Amino acid sequence: MPEKKLLLIVNPCSGKAKMRTQLLKVVQIFSAADYAVTVYPTKCQGDATVRTSKLTNGEFDLIVVCGGDGTLNEAISGIMKSKTECKLGYIPSGTLNEWSSGLNISRLIPQAAKDIVTGNEIFLDIGKFGDKYFSYTASFGAFTSASYSAPQDVKNVLGQAAYVFEGVKSLGNIKPVHLKFEADDRRIEGNFLFGCVSNSLSVGGIVKFDENSVKLNDGLLEVFLIRNPDNILKLQPLIDGILRKEFDREGMEFFHTKQITVYSEENIPWTLDGEYAPGEEKIKISNIHNAIKFIVP
């Protein structure tokens, strides 16, 4: 029986660079499972997309990404572009690793590798943002810039606290943006402090959705919007609603949709899986149902 072929994409800088000391152990785990392992360390931002966009069907049986949410996003974007049909595994070694928490993927690198060897295959939806892709969220507004503005070396030292510090620094610059949304028969317009279109149980480490309200392969995206309150006293109930997962409060919009179109009078910055993405006057965001075959514990 011929060996199965595995491409291991490693971001050597993600998280606290702990993969550097665990790489041999991970390779041994996959080798023991009869995989011929090709290790590809990423050289710069976007490199994982370049590598996976060049893949051809049958070149590898399994692709495993070891890095943060941004590295996973890059790899998935390349896979979507190359239309490669192969299984995907994830070893989270970044700072937040939000998407993996909803799939019960271990934060311990060797255990995550073992779980890929023994895990189950499922299909997962992927979001499309214009001509780009995201695995778990496209967001704008309050705190979203913290994920891409915090320097990597600071994130390596401080971990999740780095995002908090960046978020606090940006508080004085937060201003509402005027947007219009069209989704199915909904027409929503107003000034918003924050918004996300997601396929995840968690966004930004702050917004947590109930497990019963989010399915990662139901063909739907979750839309959550926070309007700019006309009175500062109305801000506290909004924060409390987020913490209590009560998204039906005044000033909030929460619903599911296959696709949504966003209209903006200015090109506001967005965040795709923690990485900066420029906005446009009109952006179509849609769900690609069962886009990838993913291995979970």
Backbone torsions as a table, in degrees:
resi	resn	phi	psi	omega
1	MET	NA	121.6	-177.0
2	PRO	-67.7	152.0	178.1
3	GLU	-66.3	145.7	173.5
4	LYS	-81.2	149.8	-175.5
5	LYS	-103.7	131.2	-176.4
6	LEU	-127.8	131.4	173.7
7	LEU	-104.0	116.9	179.3
8	LEU	-103.2	107.1	179.3
9	ILE	-93.6	119.8	-173.6
10	VAL	-120.4	126.3	169.9
11	ASN	-92.7	105.0	-174.5
12	PRO	-70.1	-9.9	-176.3
13	CYS	-105.3	-8.8	-173.7
14	SER	-69.5	153.0	-179.6
15	GLY	56.4	-131.6	178.0
16	LYS	-102.7	27.8	178.6
17	ALA	56.7	29.6	-176.1
18	LYS	-71.7	-18.1	179.6
19	MET	-64.6	-24.4	-178.6
20	ARG	-60.4	-33.4	-179.5
21	THR	-92.0	-9.6	-175.9
22	GLN	-109.5	-3.0	-171.8
23	LEU	-59.8	-47.9	-178.1
24	LEU	-60.7	-41.4	179.7
25	LYS	-62.0	-41.4	179.4
26	VAL	-65.2	-44.7	179.0
27	VAL	-60.6	-40.5	179.0
28	GLN	-63.4	-38.3	179.4
29	ILE	-63.2	-44.8	-180.0
30	PHE	-72.1	-36.2	178.9
31	SER	-63.9	-39.2	178.6
32	ALA	-65.3	-21.4	177.8
33	ALA	-94.6	19.5	175.8
34	ASP	68.6	34.3	173.4
35	TYR	-103.3	135.5	168.4
36	ALA	-88.0	112.2	-168.8
37	VAL	-96.6	128.4	170.4
38	THR	-109.3	119.2	-178.2
39	VAL	-95.8	129.5	178.6
40	TYR	-125.8	100.6	175.0
41	PRO	-76.6	130.5	178.4
42	THR	-71.9	145.0	-175.9
43	LYS	-98.4	-27.2	-175.3
44	CYS	-162.9	174.0	178.1
45	GLN	-62.8	133.6	179.5
46	GLY	91.0	-7.5	-175.4
47	ASP	-67.5	-34.5	179.0
48	ALA	-64.1	-34.4	176.7
49	THR	-66.7	-43.2	179.0
50	VAL	-59.4	-44.1	-177.5
51	ARG	-66.9	-47.8	-175.7
52	THR	-75.8	-22.6	178.2
53	SER	-71.8	-15.2	179.4
54	LYS	-94.7	0.7	-177.1
55	LEU	-69.7	151.9	174.4
56	THR	-122.3	154.1	-179.9
57	ASN	-60.3	133.1	179.4
58	GLY	89.5	-8.6	-179.2
59	GLU	-67.4	-40.2	176.7
60	PHE	-136.5	146.8	176.0
61	ASP	-85.0	-27.1	-176.0
62	LEU	-148.2	136.8	172.7
63	ILE	-114.7	128.6	178.0
64	VAL	-119.9	128.6	179.3
65	VAL	-105.7	126.4	174.9
66	CYS	-118.2	108.3	-176.7
67	GLY	173.0	-158.2	178.3
68	GLY	-95.0	-173.0	-179.3
69	ASP	-60.0	-34.8	-179.8
70	GLY	-65.8	-41.3	178.7
71	THR	-65.4	-41.1	177.8
72	LEU	-62.1	-42.6	177.8
73	ASN	-58.7	-44.1	-179.8
74	GLU	-60.8	-45.8	-178.5
75	ALA	-64.0	-43.8	179.6
76	ILE	-64.3	-39.4	179.0
77	SER	-60.2	-42.8	178.4
78	GLY	-66.8	-39.9	178.0
79	ILE	-63.0	-41.0	179.0
80	MET	-64.6	-37.9	-179.5
81	LYS	-71.2	-38.9	-178.3
82	SER	-83.2	-13.5	-179.0
83	LYS	56.8	36.4	179.2
84	THR	-75.7	135.8	177.6
85	GLU	-102.2	99.4	176.1
86	CYS	-157.0	166.0	-179.2
87	LYS	-79.4	152.4	-178.8
88	LEU	-127.1	132.4	174.7
89	GLY	-121.9	158.8	-175.8
90	TYR	-135.8	126.8	172.0
91	ILE	-111.8	99.5	-175.2
92	PRO	-71.6	123.9	177.5
93	SER	-136.2	20.9	179.1
94	GLY	-88.7	-159.5	-176.7
95	THR	-88.4	-48.5	-178.0
96	LEU	-98.3	-48.5	-178.5
97	ASN	52.3	50.9	-174.4
98	GLU	-65.2	-45.5	-173.6
99	TRP	-61.5	-39.9	-175.8
100	SER	-65.3	-29.8	-177.9
101	SER	-64.0	-33.5	178.5
102	GLY	-74.1	-13.1	179.8
103	LEU	-108.9	8.7	178.7
104	ASN	58.8	34.2	177.0
105	ILE	-82.2	132.2	-176.4
106	SER	-64.4	143.9	173.9
107	ARG	-84.3	-9.2	177.3
108	LEU	-86.0	119.8	-171.3
109	ILE	-57.2	-51.0	179.4
110	PRO	-61.1	-38.9	-179.8
111	GLN	-66.3	-40.3	177.8
112	ALA	-61.4	-38.1	177.7
113	ALA	-66.0	-43.7	178.1
114	LYS	-62.2	-38.7	-179.7
115	ASP	-66.8	-29.8	176.5
116	ILE	-67.9	-39.5	-179.9
117	VAL	-65.2	-38.7	-174.1
118	THR	-105.1	2.3	-170.5
119	GLY	-79.2	-177.0	-179.5
120	ASN	-107.0	147.9	178.3
121	GLU	-92.2	130.0	174.6
122	ILE	-133.7	161.3	173.1
123	PHE	-97.2	140.4	179.4
124	LEU	-127.3	148.2	176.5
125	ASP	-78.8	153.6	174.9
126	ILE	-128.6	142.3	178.2
127	GLY	-90.2	147.1	175.1
128	LYS	-119.6	128.8	-176.8
129	PHE	-119.6	97.6	-172.2
130	GLY	63.6	-118.8	176.3
131	ASP	-104.8	12.6	178.4
132	LYS	-107.6	172.0	-178.0
133	TYR	-127.8	154.4	172.2
134	PHE	-142.8	145.7	-178.5
135	SER	-88.3	-32.1	-177.3
136	TYR	-135.6	-26.6	179.2
137	THR	-160.2	146.2	165.6
138	ALA	-121.7	120.5	-173.2
139	SER	-138.2	161.7	178.0
140	PHE	-143.7	163.2	172.4
141	GLY	91.8	-147.9	-171.0
142	ALA	-52.2	128.3	173.0
143	PHE	72.0	-11.7	-173.9
144	THR	-66.8	-27.9	-179.4
145	SER	-73.3	-16.5	-177.3
146	ALA	-60.5	-32.6	-175.7
147	SER	-68.3	-32.0	-178.8
148	TYR	-106.2	-9.7	-179.8
149	SER	-94.7	-19.0	177.2
150	ALA	-71.2	125.5	-179.6
151	PRO	-61.2	146.6	-176.9
152	GLN	-60.7	-40.3	-178.6
153	ASP	-66.6	-31.8	176.8
154	VAL	-70.0	-41.3	177.8
155	LYS	-63.1	-36.1	179.7
156	ASN	-63.7	-37.4	-177.0
157	VAL	-82.6	-45.9	-171.7
158	LEU	-94.7	-16.5	-178.7
159	GLY	66.7	-138.5	-176.2
160	GLN	-62.0	-27.2	179.6
161	ALA	-59.7	-27.2	179.3
162	ALA	-61.3	-37.8	179.5
163	TYR	-68.8	-37.8	178.8
164	VAL	-63.5	-46.0	179.8
165	PHE	-60.9	-44.5	179.0
166	GLU	-64.1	-37.7	179.1
167	GLY	-64.9	-42.2	178.4
168	VAL	-63.9	-40.8	179.5
169	LYS	-61.3	-31.4	-175.4
170	SER	-88.1	-5.0	-175.9
171	LEU	-55.9	-42.5	-178.0
172	GLY	-68.1	-16.2	-178.0
173	ASN	-100.0	-2.6	-177.9
174	ILE	-70.5	126.5	175.6
175	LYS	-137.9	147.3	-179.2
176	PRO	-67.0	151.1	177.2
177	VAL	-120.3	141.8	-179.6
178	HIS	-90.5	121.6	-176.5
179	LEU	-137.8	156.2	171.9
180	LYS	-122.4	140.3	-179.8
181	PHE	-125.6	137.9	174.4
182	GLU	-127.5	121.7	179.4
183	ALA	-148.4	117.3	-176.7
184	ASP	56.0	-120.9	179.6
185	ASP	-99.9	13.9	-179.8
186	ARG	-92.6	140.1	172.5
187	ARG	-132.4	112.0	-175.7
188	ILE	-123.6	132.7	179.7
189	GLU	-143.8	144.4	177.4
190	GLY	163.1	-169.9	176.7
191	ASN	-99.6	128.1	-172.8
192	PHE	-125.1	142.2	175.9
193	LEU	-88.9	-31.2	-175.2
194	PHE	-156.1	149.9	174.2
195	GLY	-160.1	148.9	175.7
196	CYS	-146.3	144.1	171.4
197	VAL	-116.5	116.0	-165.5
198	SER	-139.6	166.7	171.0
199	ASN	-138.6	65.8	-171.4
200	SER	-158.7	158.6	176.0
201	LEU	-85.7	-11.1	-176.7
202	SER	-145.2	142.2	177.1
203	VAL	-135.5	123.7	176.5
204	GLY	69.4	11.0	-178.1
205	GLY	70.5	2.4	-176.6
206	ILE	-119.1	-49.3	179.7
207	VAL	-81.4	116.3	-179.8
208	LYS	-118.3	125.6	179.2
209	PHE	-96.4	152.1	177.5
210	ASP	-69.6	138.8	-177.6
211	GLU	-59.9	-27.9	-179.2
212	ASN	-77.7	-14.1	-176.1
213	SER	-101.9	-7.6	-177.2
214	VAL	-129.5	126.2	172.8
215	LYS	-122.8	132.9	-173.1
216	LEU	-83.5	-1.4	178.6
217	ASN	-142.5	40.1	179.9
218	ASP	-101.7	4.8	179.8
219	GLY	79.6	8.4	-176.2
220	LEU	-123.6	150.3	171.9
221	LEU	-105.7	151.5	175.6
222	GLU	-99.8	133.3	179.0
223	VAL	-115.0	125.3	179.3
224	PHE	-130.1	122.8	-177.2
225	LEU	-127.6	142.2	175.1
226	ILE	-120.9	117.7	179.0
227	ARG	-75.7	155.4	175.5
228	ASN	-74.8	117.6	-178.1
229	PRO	-68.3	143.1	179.3
230	ASP	-80.6	-4.3	179.5
231	ASN	-140.9	131.6	-177.5
232	ILE	-59.7	-25.8	179.8
233	LEU	-68.8	-18.5	-179.8
234	LYS	-84.8	-5.5	-178.7
235	LEU	-73.2	-40.0	-178.3
236	GLN	-60.8	-43.9	177.0
237	PRO	-61.1	-30.4	177.2
238	LEU	-68.3	-44.9	178.3
239	ILE	-62.2	-42.4	179.3
240	ASP	-63.1	-37.7	178.9
241	GLY	-64.1	-38.1	177.6
242	ILE	-63.8	-46.6	-177.6
243	LEU	-64.7	-32.6	-178.6
244	ARG	-93.2	1.4	-177.8
245	LYS	59.5	35.6	177.8
246	GLU	-106.9	90.4	-170.8
247	PHE	-96.6	17.4	177.7
248	ASP	-105.3	15.6	-178.7
249	ARG	-77.9	162.4	177.6
250	GLU	-60.1	132.0	-179.4
251	GLY	95.8	-2.8	179.6
252	MET	-116.9	148.8	173.1
253	GLU	-130.2	127.6	177.2
254	PHE	-141.4	123.4	179.9
255	PHE	-159.7	170.7	-179.8
256	HIS	-111.4	146.0	179.1
257	THR	-159.4	156.0	175.7
258	LYS	-78.0	-34.2	178.6
259	GLN	-155.2	157.5	-179.1
260	ILE	-147.1	143.2	177.1
261	THR	-112.7	131.6	-177.0
262	VAL	-112.7	128.7	178.7
263	TYR	-112.6	131.8	-178.0
264	SER	-134.2	144.4	176.7
265	GLU	-83.7	-13.0	177.3
266	GLU	-140.6	154.3	-177.9
267	ASN	-81.4	84.0	-178.8
268	ILE	-74.2	149.0	178.1
269	PRO	-74.3	142.7	175.8
270	TRP	-117.6	165.9	173.5
271	THR	-124.0	124.5	175.4
272	LEU	-109.5	111.4	-179.8
273	ASP	49.8	39.8	176.0
274	GLY	89.1	0.3	-179.6
275	GLU	-116.0	145.9	-178.5
276	TYR	-63.2	139.9	173.7
277	ALA	-141.0	130.2	-180.0
278	PRO	-70.9	145.6	178.1
279	GLY	-87.6	173.0	176.9
280	GLU	-139.6	168.9	179.3
281	GLU	-67.3	-28.6	177.4
282	LYS	-140.4	122.3	-179.2
283	ILE	-129.7	128.5	174.9
284	LYS	-99.2	126.5	179.1
285	ILE	-117.2	126.1	-174.3
286	SER	-138.8	162.6	178.4
287	ASN	-99.9	128.9	173.1
288	ILE	-101.3	105.7	-170.6
289	HIS	-71.5	134.2	177.1
290	ASN	50.1	49.5	-172.7
291	ALA	-76.9	-32.7	-176.2
292	ILE	-132.2	151.2	175.3
293	LYS	-97.3	116.1	-170.7
294	PHE	-118.7	145.8	178.9
295	ILE	-101.7	125.8	178.2
296	VAL	-121.3	158.4	179.0
297	PRO	-58.9	NA	NA
